[in-house]
Structures are given as C-alpha cells and as structure tokens.
Amino acid sequence: MTTKRFHEIFDLEVAAISRRRTEHRRPEISLEEEDQQRDGTPVMRPTASSNVVGLALSGGGIRSSAFCLGALQALDVWGLISRIDYLSTVSGGGYIGTSMTAAMSKGTGGAFPFASELRTGEVAGVEHIRDHSNYLFPQGMLNIFGNVAVYLRGIFANVVLILPWLLLAAALTVWLFPTPEALSNGEKVGSLSHLPLGAREFDLTLHLLLVFFILLAGWALWRSAPWARSGSDVGLAARVFGSLLLALLGFALLELQPVVLRACPRRCNPRAASLAVPCRTLRD
C-alpha cells in the first residue's frame, strides 16, 4: 500500500478536470503558487482566470433530493452542467448527486441523465423522488395508519433487541448482590466478597479505572515513540482499549444499580421493606 501527498492528489485532480474541460471545449485549468510547505513543496491553486466552478447540493433527505433535482434540471436547460468543475454533496443532496455523476460517468456518455420531461413523462426513479418528496404522507392522510404501524414495529424491535440485555443486567445484579444486606449498606457480599476491595461503593469501578488509566498511559507513551508513530489509530490497540472502556462502563452500571435501588421508595423495592425499621418501634 502506497500513500500520496496532497500536492500529488491535487495534480491528478486538476488533470482530470482539465481533460473534462477539453471535451467540452473549455480551456484547461492553469495554476499559480499560493504558498510553500515547510519542506519547500509549493502549494498551488487555480488562477482567477481559470473560472473554476463548484456546485454544492445540501442535505435534507428525499426532499433535498427533489429540490436539487429541480435545480440540476434548470442548470441543464441553460446548458450549465458541463461548466461545473467540482460537485460537493451531503445527505439527501448526495442521493441525486451520486446518481448524476455515476450515470454521466458510465451510462450516458457525459450527458445529463435526468433531463426535464414533465410533458412526456419521466423515468421511474425521477417520478419516485417527486412523488415521495413529502416522505411522511406521500399519499395524504391515508398514510397515517401505515406510519403508526411502522412506528410500532420500531418500538417492538427495540424491545426485542434491548430487553434481553436489561434482563441480563438484572440477573447480574442479583448474582453480585444476592441479599438485602448487600443493597442496604453497600458491602461487597456474596459473589464480590472474595475480592480484595473495601466495603465502599464503586470500589471495584475505581480500581478498574485506575488500571485502565495506567494501561492508557503506557499505550500513549508507546504510541509517541518514533517506531510507533506511523501505526494506525484504528488498529488492534484502539479496539482493545475500546473494549476495556466498554467493560469499565458495564462494571460502573452494575455498582450503580444498588445505589439506585436503595434510593427508590419501598413500593419500588419491596425486598428492602424488610430492612426498614417500623415506625411503631421508633415511637416505642
């Protein structure tokens, strides 16, 4: 795998644009030096006389696609599509922008693929964009029942996907704090009693956090070494430390649950009611 510097990519980019300009009988882009990098490499830019033109298509889902489609068709009517050198798109604008560039690159021989044909009918893809630009209610109020069904489907999917994890967290809480005494005073009993930790809350999380910071500092020092600077920031080490951080958050959640349960009223935690001192005893 080889890497290229910015000025090399920029030269290739300008050459590709100049070839397209030549096909449309436009002058090639001429460059001038704007600055120099620290190693003396010149930083080039197009001259003002090159008249470089850029078009930006904003986002907004299918509504943006419909709006940008109309704008592109208007530019095509005026014969301006061929004068565009750069195209920048985001989100919904990327739908129509990518379709246009893909079709012009291979399917239409450089011709605009979505010419306005309102009087004679349009291709199915263009009609779909127009018909569904009101994406919530494309067919009017009749869509309200379908939309409600889709929302209920999403809620049910979330329940099916999330509920097992919530039940697992509850099971771990019962396993780690099996008695009411464990919830009442925060002592590490049952499954945690064999650990060399104190009886304070979040002791396990704090110890794990300390270990995580020590490992993180070691990784930072190693990553700063000359032989490791060229490594990837999204490699195995990043995934390992990401997994450790996720596990740390999981232990913090487990130790947080007893605190939340003790703070709940008795009706939220019937098991804790047996630990409470009756009011009659206090009066006596």
N, C-alpha and C positions, 0 to 999 in steps of 0.2 A: 504494500500500500504506500503510495507516494502522496505527498502534500504539496500544495501550490501556495505561493504567497499572493497577497491581494492584487498586486500590480499585474501578475501573470493572468489571474482570472479576469481582471478588468480589460486587459488587452484582447483576450479571447472574446469577451462580451462585445467590445467595440467592433471587432472584426465581423462578428455575426450580424450586428445591426447594420454595418456598412454594406454587407452583402445583400441584405433585405432592401436597403435603400437603393442599391444599384438596380435591383429587379423592378423597382417602381420609379426608375429614372429620377432619383434624388441624389444629391451629392453625398459622398461619404463623410463620416464624422472626422473632423480634424481636432487634434488635442494640443493642449498647452500645459506647461509645467506650472502647477499651483504651489507646491512646496517640496520639501525633501524630508525623507525619513532620517532617523538617527544614523543609519548605516550609509547614507548618501543616495538611497534609491529615490528617484524622482516620483513625486505624486502628481499624476496627470489628471486633467479634466477636459471636457469638451469646450471648445471655444464658443463664444456667444453667436458667432456667425453660423455655427452648425445647426442652430434651431432645433435642439433636441426636445422632443415632445413626450410627455408622460401622461398616462391616464390612470386614475385611482377609482376603484369601484368599492364602495363602502359596504358594511355588513348590515344585517337585519333579516336574516332568514330568507324564506321564499319571497317575501315582499320586496326585499332588496334585489333579489334576482329579477323579479318582474320589472321593477323600476329601472335597473341597469340595462335590462334587455331593451327597453324602450329608448334609453339614451344611446345605446350602441346602434340601434336601427336608425336613429336620427343622424348619427355621425356617418353611417353607411350611405344614407340618402345624399348627404352632402359630399361624399367621396373623401372622407377624412380618416377612415380606418387605416388606410395604407400609410398615413403620416404619423402614426403612433409608434414611437420607438420603445417605450417602457410601459408595462402594464403592472399595476400593483392592486391586489385584491385582498379582501378579508371576509371570512364567514360567508354570508349569503352572496356577496359580490363574487366570491371565489367560485360558486357554482357555475354561473354564466361565463365568467372569465376563463375558467379552465376548459369548459366545453368549447368556447370560441377558439382558444389557442390550439386545442387538440384537433379540432376539425380543420382549422386553417393549415395546420402543420402536415396533416396526412390525408384528410378526406376531401378537401375542396380545392386543393392546389393553390392555397393562399387567398381564395375568395371568402368574403364574409358569409358564414353558413346560415345566418338567421335573418335574411332579408325580409322586410315587412311585406306580408301578403294578406293583409286584412280582408281584402275584397275577394280573393280567390281561395281562402283557407290556408291554414298553416300546418306545419308538421306537428305530430302528436306531442312531442316534447315541449314545444313552444306553447301549444294550447294548454298543456297541463300547468305550466308556470302561470299563465294568465288566469286560468280558471281557479287556481288554488292560491292566488295571492292573498286572499282572505282565508288564511290557513285554519283558523278556528271554526269558521262557519262557511265553508265554500259553497254549500247548498242551502244556506239560510238556516232558519231556526230548526229545521228538521235534523240538523247535525247535533242538537243538544243531547239527545239520548245516546247517540254514539260516543260523544265526548265523555259523558258521565260513565259509560261502560269502560272507556279507555282509562279514565282516572281510577275507577275501582279496580281494574286489572293491575295498575301500577301499585296501588296500596296493598293488594293481595300479594303481589310479587315481593314487595318489601317485607311483608310479614313472614312469608315463607323463607326468605333468604336470611332475615335478621333474627327471627325468633329462636332458631336453634342455638345461635351464639349467645343470646341472652339467657337461655336455659342452661347452657354450659357454664356461663359466669356465675349463675345462681348455684349450680351444683358445686363449683369450686369454692364458693363462699361457705357453703355448708360443710365441705370437707376440711377447709382450713380453720373454720370457727364452728366446731360441732356443738358447743354448749352455750347456753345463755350467758354463762360467766365470761366467756371469751368476748362477747359483744358488750357486756356491761362495763368491764374495766380495761379492755384493750390488751389484756395479757395474751402472749403467744402460747396458746394451749393446743392440745390435740396434735395436728399434723405439723405445726410450727414449733412445738415445744422443744424439739431436739436441736434446733438451730442455735448457734452461739450469739444470740441477739438479746437486747434488753427487752423490757416489757412496754416500752413506749410505742405510741402509734407511729406508723410509717418507718420503723427501724429497718425493715427489710428493703424498702424502697430507697432509703437514704444510703444504705450500704451498697446496693447495686448501682446507685447513681455515682457514688464515689469511684467504684471500679470502672464504670463507663467513662468517667472523666479522665481517669488515669490512662486507659486504653486509647481514648481520643487524643490525649496529649502525645502519647507515643506515636500514633499514626500521623499527627501533624508534624512532629519532628522528622519522622522518616520521609514524609511527603515533601518536606522542604530540602532534603538532601539533593545534591547535584545529580546523582544517579537515578533519582526517582521523579524528577520534575517533569519528565516527558511522558509519564504514565497517564492513563485515563482517569478522569474524575468520576466516571460512571462504571468503573470496573467492579471486580470482585470485592475489594475492600469497602467500597461505598455500599454495596448490597449487604455485606456482613454487618456493618455498623448501623445501617438502616433497620436490619432485623433486630439487632440488640436494642435499639431505641424503641421499637415496637414492643418488644418483650418487657422493657422497663415500664412503659405506659400500662401494659397489662397488669404487672405487679402493683403499680400505684392504684389502679382501679380496684384490685382485689382488697387492698388495705383501706381504701376509701369507703367501701360498702359498709363495714361495721359502724363507722362513724355516722354515715347517713341513716342506718337503721336505728341507732341509738337516739338520733335526733328526731325521728318520726314519733308522732303520738302513739299511744298504746293501741289505738284501733288499727294503725298501720302495721304494728308488730306485736301480735297477741302473745308471742312467746316471751317478750320482755315484760309482760304484765306480772308474771310470777316473780320477777326480781324487785318490783316496786314495793315500797313499804305502805301498807294500808293506812288510810287517813285516820281510822279509828285507833290504831296503835299510836300514832302521833298525839292524838288527843289524850289518850290514857297517860 
